[in-house]
Amino acid sequence: MNAPQNPKAGLGALLTPDNCALILIDHQPFQFAGLRSHDTQSIINNVVGLAKTAKTFGVPTLLTTVVEERGGYIIPQLQAVFPEQKPIDRTFINTWEDARVVEWVKKTGKKKIVMAALWTEICLAFPVIHALGEGYEVYIVTDASGGVSVEAHEVAIQRMIQAGAVPLTWTVFGSELQRDWARTNTLSDMAKLLLEHMGNVGTSYTWEQQLLATPPPGK
């Protein structure tokens, strides 16, 4: 007798460009002002890298803000990745309670939903737990999200994992979508992401490219 399949294990549990959608929640000035679990620069770098990754692989991506006239517009670095998109501006603290967001998800046809938000303990945890309860598989990008303290961020992650969410980081997201270096149509964009958003990995890659472009001594 076959054991019941674990939906969080096996090849089918991995993300692909065709099986997921991304929601980026409340990366606004007010939220950044309260951020204490990470430094602001890192979260900006990571969420922009995450958004560019989604765009590279054609993953449907939704931007959303809360009470924009008070909390501010979404940060320009992130808006610039999807300049044509007007973020859904909500009054609901829980993004999943906004019917426009749920309708957008339904139109994508995806059951695997990737989310990142400020703050982790509220603006990420609430919709994640809600969506899990409605049968979606939810992945949380922990290093593109942040809370008002290290404890708030970490406890929220524990809470979401207990509810069934799968944690990952933004570079894992890109690697999972790429999966095979023989998929050359996205390689140049992936290399650009390394250079722009991967810190010492990007500088090492630059050094490697310089070495490959430089003839050895005596040649």
C-alpha positions as CSV (number, residue, x, y, z in Angstrom):
1,M,0.0,0.0,0.0
2,N,1.4,3.4,-1.0
3,A,2.0,6.0,1.7
4,P,0.0,9.2,1.3
5,Q,1.8,11.8,-0.8
6,N,3.4,14.7,1.1
7,P,2.6,17.8,-0.8
8,K,5.7,19.5,0.7
9,A,8.1,16.9,-0.5
10,G,9.2,15.6,-3.9
11,L,9.8,17.4,-7.2
12,G,6.2,18.7,-7.4
13,A,6.8,20.7,-4.2
14,L,9.4,22.9,-5.9
15,L,8.4,26.1,-7.5
16,T,8.5,26.6,-11.3
17,P,7.9,29.7,-13.4
18,D,4.5,28.1,-14.4
19,N,3.1,27.0,-11.0
20,C,3.3,30.1,-8.8
21,A,2.4,33.7,-8.3
22,L,4.1,36.4,-6.2
23,I,2.5,39.0,-3.9
24,L,4.6,41.8,-2.5
25,I,2.9,43.6,0.4
26,D,3.4,47.0,1.9
27,H,7.1,47.8,1.1
28,Q,6.3,51.5,2.0
29,P,8.1,54.2,3.9
30,F,6.0,54.0,7.0
31,Q,6.6,50.2,7.2
32,F,10.3,50.7,6.7
33,A,10.4,53.3,9.5
34,G,9.4,50.6,12.0
35,L,11.7,47.9,10.6
36,R,14.1,46.6,13.3
37,S,14.6,42.9,12.5
38,H,16.9,43.7,9.5
39,D,18.7,46.7,8.1
40,T,16.6,48.7,5.6
41,Q,19.2,48.5,2.8
42,S,19.2,44.7,2.9
43,I,15.4,44.4,2.7
44,I,15.3,46.9,-0.2
45,N,18.0,44.9,-2.0
46,N,16.3,41.6,-1.4
47,V,12.8,42.5,-2.3
48,V,13.9,44.3,-5.5
49,G,16.0,41.2,-6.4
50,L,13.0,39.0,-5.7
51,A,10.8,41.2,-7.9
52,K,13.3,41.2,-10.8
53,T,13.6,37.4,-10.5
54,A,9.8,37.0,-10.8
55,K,9.9,39.3,-13.9
56,T,12.7,37.4,-15.5
57,F,10.8,34.2,-15.3
58,G,7.4,35.6,-16.1
59,V,5.9,34.9,-12.7
60,P,2.6,36.8,-12.2
61,T,3.4,39.5,-9.6
62,L,1.0,41.7,-7.6
63,L,2.1,44.9,-5.7
64,T,-0.1,46.1,-2.9
65,T,0.0,48.9,-0.3
66,V,-2.1,49.8,2.8
67,V,-3.5,53.3,3.2
68,E,-1.2,54.7,0.7
69,E,-1.9,58.4,1.5
70,R,-0.7,57.8,5.1
71,G,2.0,55.1,4.7
72,G,3.4,56.4,1.4
73,Y,3.8,55.0,-2.1
74,I,5.6,51.7,-2.6
75,I,9.4,52.3,-2.7
76,P,10.5,53.6,-6.1
77,Q,13.1,50.9,-6.6
78,L,10.4,48.2,-6.4
79,Q,7.8,50.1,-8.4
80,A,10.5,50.6,-11.2
81,V,10.5,46.8,-11.7
82,F,6.8,46.9,-12.7
83,P,6.4,50.6,-13.8
84,E,3.1,49.9,-15.6
85,Q,1.4,48.4,-12.5
86,K,-0.6,50.5,-10.1
87,P,-0.4,48.7,-6.7
88,I,-3.7,47.7,-5.1
89,D,-4.2,50.1,-2.2
90,R,-6.1,48.6,0.7
91,T,-7.6,49.5,4.0
92,F,-7.6,45.9,5.2
93,I,-4.6,45.0,7.3
94,N,-5.0,41.5,6.1
95,T,-4.3,41.6,2.4
96,W,-6.3,38.4,1.8
97,E,-9.5,40.1,3.1
98,D,-9.4,42.4,0.1
99,A,-11.5,40.8,-2.6
100,R,-9.4,42.4,-5.4
101,V,-6.3,40.6,-4.3
102,V,-8.1,37.2,-4.0
103,E,-9.7,37.8,-7.4
104,W,-6.2,38.5,-8.9
105,V,-4.9,35.3,-7.5
106,K,-7.8,33.3,-8.8
107,K,-7.3,34.7,-12.3
108,T,-3.7,33.6,-12.3
109,G,-4.9,30.0,-11.7
110,K,-1.9,29.3,-9.4
111,K,-2.2,27.4,-6.2
112,K,1.3,28.1,-5.0
113,I,1.5,31.6,-3.7
114,V,4.8,33.3,-2.8
115,M,4.6,36.3,-0.4
116,A,6.8,38.9,1.2
117,A,5.8,41.8,3.3
118,L,6.5,44.5,5.9
119,W,5.8,43.7,8.7
120,T,6.3,40.0,9.0
121,E,4.2,39.5,12.1
122,I,1.2,41.3,10.7
123,C,1.1,42.1,7.0
124,L,2.7,38.8,6.1
125,A,1.4,36.5,8.7
126,F,-2.3,37.4,8.4
127,P,-2.7,36.8,4.6
128,V,-0.5,33.7,4.8
129,I,-2.5,32.0,7.5
130,H,-5.8,33.0,5.7
131,A,-4.7,31.7,2.3
132,L,-3.4,28.5,3.8
133,G,-6.9,28.0,5.3
134,E,-8.4,28.3,1.9
135,G,-6.3,25.5,0.4
136,Y,-3.4,27.5,-1.1
137,E,0.2,26.4,-0.8
138,V,2.0,29.4,0.6
139,Y,5.7,30.2,0.5
140,I,7.2,33.0,2.6
141,V,10.3,34.9,1.5
142,T,11.8,35.6,4.9
143,D,14.7,37.9,3.8
144,A,12.4,40.2,1.7
145,S,10.2,40.6,4.8
146,G,10.9,42.2,8.2
147,G,9.3,43.0,11.5
148,V,9.4,45.6,14.2
149,S,11.9,43.5,16.2
150,V,14.0,40.3,15.6
151,E,11.6,38.5,18.0
152,A,8.5,39.7,16.2
153,H,9.9,38.5,12.8
154,E,11.1,35.1,14.1
155,V,8.0,34.3,16.1
156,A,5.9,35.2,13.1
157,I,7.9,32.8,10.9
158,Q,7.4,30.1,13.5
159,R,3.6,30.8,13.5
160,M,3.3,30.6,9.8
161,I,5.4,27.4,9.5
162,Q,3.1,25.8,12.2
163,A,0.2,26.8,10.0
164,G,1.8,25.1,7.0
165,A,3.8,27.8,5.2
166,V,7.1,27.0,3.5
167,P,10.0,29.5,4.2
168,L,12.6,30.4,1.7
169,T,14.9,33.2,0.8
170,W,14.9,35.3,-2.4
171,T,18.0,33.6,-4.0
172,V,16.4,30.2,-3.4
173,F,13.4,31.4,-5.3
174,G,15.5,32.3,-8.3
175,S,17.5,29.1,-8.1
176,E,14.3,27.0,-7.9
177,L,12.9,28.7,-11.0
178,Q,16.1,28.4,-13.0
179,R,16.7,24.7,-11.9
180,D,19.0,23.9,-14.8
181,W,21.9,26.0,-16.1
182,A,21.1,24.5,-19.5
183,R,18.1,26.8,-19.6
184,T,20.0,29.5,-21.4
185,N,17.1,31.9,-22.1
186,T,17.2,33.2,-18.6
187,L,20.9,33.0,-17.9
188,S,21.9,36.5,-18.8
189,D,19.2,38.0,-16.6
190,M,20.2,35.7,-13.8
191,A,23.8,36.8,-14.1
192,K,22.7,40.4,-14.0
193,L,20.8,39.7,-10.8
194,L,24.0,38.2,-9.3
195,L,25.9,41.3,-10.1
196,E,23.3,43.8,-8.9
197,H,21.9,42.1,-5.8
198,M,24.1,39.3,-4.6
199,G,26.9,41.2,-2.9
200,N,30.1,39.2,-2.6
201,V,28.7,36.5,-4.9
202,G,28.3,39.2,-7.6
203,T,31.8,40.6,-7.1
204,S,33.3,37.1,-7.3
205,Y,31.3,36.5,-10.5
206,T,32.7,39.7,-11.9
207,W,36.3,38.6,-11.0
208,E,35.7,35.2,-12.7
209,Q,34.4,36.9,-15.9
210,Q,37.5,39.1,-15.9
211,L,39.8,36.1,-15.6
212,L,38.0,34.4,-18.4
213,A,38.3,37.5,-20.6
214,T,42.1,38.0,-19.8
215,P,44.6,35.9,-21.8
216,P,47.1,34.0,-19.6
217,P,50.6,35.4,-19.3
218,G,52.7,34.8,-22.4
219,K,49.8,34.6,-24.8
